[in-house]
Amino acid sequence: MSDVSVAVALGLVCALLSALGTNLAFLFKHRGAVAAPDVDMRHPLRSAIDLFRSRWWSIGWGVAAVAFALHVAALSLAPLSIGQAVLAGGLVFLAVLAERFFGFQLGRRQWIGIGLVAVSLTLLTLTGGGGGGGAHADYSLAGMIIFEGIAVGVGVLLVSSHVIERIRAQPSVLLGIAAGLGFGISDVAIRRSPVTSTGRSTSSARGASSSSPPRSSRSSPPPAASRSATAWP
């Protein structure tokens, strides 16, 4: 097994552990948020202090920090299409943990939706490819800045949508979309960061060196023989 294949396998393991930890942290933080006073957007600092006074909220943040470190490792080792699909598949972990251990009840439609998501992400993982060239290609800096800027603008608009009377959607839905955009922004930035770029370059170089055929000792004469040959007219 080449170094690139080992790196991808380790990336997938990190992605699975990150998905499990991230969704477990969601459930811990939900339990802590329910026990804490209501969040007031007009007083964000006070609301944050109230949340962190909740034991379960603080535990959730600790678990989320570990999961994020695994998230970064997964994105630096595995191709984005595969690693992100596994990370997004944590929705299955969320459903199982929520119903089995946290007292939530999921209906038939919810389980059908989760099954469709799992099948779709599995197909994406299988067809995403794990090669070294396209999987680890660098982004255009200008294109990334444009994408990140637009995404940040849309996210800010969604977060501040509660003050716009024309937007009739539920605030929780809009905040959920904004959170999804935030995860996408961070993933693209992580893939472009110097740390992950260095890791990809190193693994790609190792894979190229391990896949190149060894030179035969008979293909070129030893230095001494070459010098003696050039000495003759």
N, C-alpha and C positions, 0 to 999 in steps of 0.2 A: 504494500500500500504506500503510495507516494505521500510526501509531506502535505501536499495540497488536500488530498483526500482526508488525511488525519485532521487537518485544520477545519475542514468542513464538518466532519463528524463531531469534533469538539464544539464547534459553533452551534450545531443542532442540539447538543446536550445542554449547552448554556441557554439556548432559546427556550427549551422545554422547562428548565428550572426557573427561568425568568418569568415565563408565562404563568407557572404555578404560583410563584411568589407574588407576582403583581396582582393576580386576582384574589389571592388570600389576603393581601394587604387591603384591597378594595373592601372586602367583607369586614375586616377588622375596623377600618376607618368608618364604614357605614354604621357599625354597632356603636362606635364612639360618638359619631355625629348625632345619632338618635338620642343618646344619653346627655349630650351637651346642650346648652341653650341654643335657640334658633340663631342662624347666621343672619346678620344685618349688613347688607351691602354698603350702607351708609357709614358703618363703623367697622371696617375690615380688620384693623389691628386688634380691637377688642374681641371680635369674633374669632380671630386666629388664636388668641390667648385662651379663650374659653374652650376651643377645640383641643388644644394641646394639654389642657388640664384633665382631659378625659384619658384614662389609662389605655383603653382600646384604640383610640385615635393615635396616641403616641406609639403604641406597639405596631400599628399598621404602617406608620411612617418609617419605623426601623426596618420592617420587612420590605417595604417598598424601596428603601435605599439599597439593600442587598440585591433585590431583583433588578434594579436599574444598572448596577455594576455588571450583573450577568447579561443584561440587555446589551450593554456596550460591547462586552466580550463576544456575544453572538453576532452582532453586526460587523465586528472587525474580523471575524474568522469565516463566517458563512456568507454566501451571496445574498444580496438584499432580498431578492425575490423569494428565496427559500427561507431565510431566517425570519423575515417579517411575516411570512405566511404562518410559520410555526408560532410566532409570538401572538399573532391575531387569533390563532386557534385556541388561545387561552380562554376564549369564551366558553368552551366546553368545560374546562376546569371550573370556571365561575359557576356554571349551572349546576354541576354535580356537587360542588362544595356548598353552594347556597342551599340546595334542597336537602342534602344529607346531614349537614352539620350546623346550619345556621337557621333552620326553621322556615325557609321560604318554600312556597308552593308554586310549581311551574305547571301550566296547563299543557294540553296536547299541542296547541298551536305553537307555543314557545319551544317545545322539544322538536317539533318539525322544523322550525326555523333554525334551531341550533344544528340539527342534522344536515340541513342544506348548506349551512355555513361550513361545517366540517368537511363535507364532500367537496365543496368548491375549493377550499384551502388545500385539501389533499391533492386535487388535480393541479392546482397552481404550483405546489411543491414538486410534483412529479414532472411537470412540463417546464419548470423554471430552469432546469439545467444546473450543473455544478462545475462547469468548465472554468478554466482559469482566466481566459481572455475577457469574454463579455461579462462574466459574473462580477469581475472586480474592476470594471472599467471606471475611470474617473469621470466625474461630472464636469460639465462646462461651468466655470465660475460665474459667468454672466447669467446663464440660465438658472443656476441655483439661487442667485441673489434675487432674480425676478420672481421665481416661484416662492421663495421664502417671504419676500416682501408682500406679495399678494395674499399668501396664506395668513400672515400675521395681521394684515389689514382686515381680512374677513373674520378672523378670530376675535379681534378687538370689537368689531361691529356686533358680533353675536353676543359677546360678554356684556356689552353695554346696551343690548337690545331691550332691557327692561325699562329704559327711559324713553323708548320710541313707541308711541301709541299705535302707529300703523301696523306694527308687528304683533299679530294675534296668537302666534304659536306659544306653546307652553314654555316657560323659562327653562325647565329642566331639559327639554329636548334641545333647545338652542345651546345651552351650556354643554351638553353632551357632544354636540357637533363641534363646538369650539375646542373641547378637550381632545377629540379625535384629530383635529387639525394640528393641535399642539404636539401630539405624539408624532405625527407625520413630519412636522418641521424639525423636531429633535432628531428623528431617525436620519433624515437627509443630511443634517449638519454633522451628526456623528460619523456618517460614512465619508464625509469630506474632511474631517478633522485630521491633523497631522499624526495623531497616535494611531488611528485605524489605517490611514494611508501607508504609514511605515510598516505596520503589520502585514498589510496586503502585499506590499512590494517585496518584503522579505520572504513570505510564503510563496509568492509567484516565482521569485528567483530560485528558491530551493527546489520548487517543482520543476522548473526548466532545467536546472543542473542535474537533477536526478533522472529526468526523462531523456537527456541527451546521451547518445551511445558513447561508450568509452572508446578512446583512441587505441588502436592496436600498436604495440611496440614495434611491429614490422613496417608500419606505414612510413616511417622516416628513419634515416640512419642516425646512429648516435653522433654526438658532436665531434668526437675524435675522428670518426670515419669521414665526416663532412669536411673537416679541415685537411685531412690527408688527401681527399679526393680533389679539392680545389688547389692543392699544391702542385699537382701535375699539370703540365702544359696541355 
